[in-house]
Amino acid sequence: MKRMDHLEHLDKHLVEELTEVARETIREELREQTRRQRRRATLYAASGAVALYAGGALAFALGLALDAGLPAWAAALITSAVLGITAYLLRGAARPHHPTGPTPEAEAELRNRAREDALRGPMPTGGPGIPYPPSPPMTTPQPESTPDPRQRPI
């Protein structure tokens, strides 16, 4: 009996040690993934900032080029219109395109399911498929008699 108690203590100790090793391994792996993702996010942010400055410089160059042949206000107006149209097109490109109707594959799948349901026949009664009991008929509320405003309560 004494020997079994000693083995039980060893089992508990072994389980605790394995649990700790697994936790440390997972922590280290998560730290490494976090480091890589943080670096990638920093590079994306930096590239976005540089692209913003590049876009500003391009807009400025476009404005200066248009200013050579047009008044300054017209060049600025055309430049802002070009930037607005570009922003609109980029926003449209960022949105996912959903087809207006189901795809032919989805339509075929729906037809197959309907055919299978028709071959199975009606659903059995009872069980979780029981419909709600019928609701009582709705009665229309009768308008209350409105007292004559000329009469005063006594």
Sequence and secondary structure as in RCSB ss.txt:
>XXXX:A:sequence
MKRMDHLEHLDKHLVEELTEVARETIREELREQTRRQRRRATLYAASGAVALYAGGALAFALGLALDAGLPAWAA
ALITSAVLGITAYLLRGAARPHHPTGPTPEAEAELRNRAREDALRGPMPTGGPGIPYPPSPPMTTPQPESTPDPR
QRPI
>XXXX:A:secstr
 HHHHHHHHHHHHHHHHHHHHHHHHHHHHHHHHHHHHHHHHHHHHHHHHHHHHHHHHHHHHHHHHHHTTS HHHH
HHHHHHHHHHHHHHHHHHHS    SS  HHHHHHHHHHHHHHHHH S  SSGGG                   TT
    
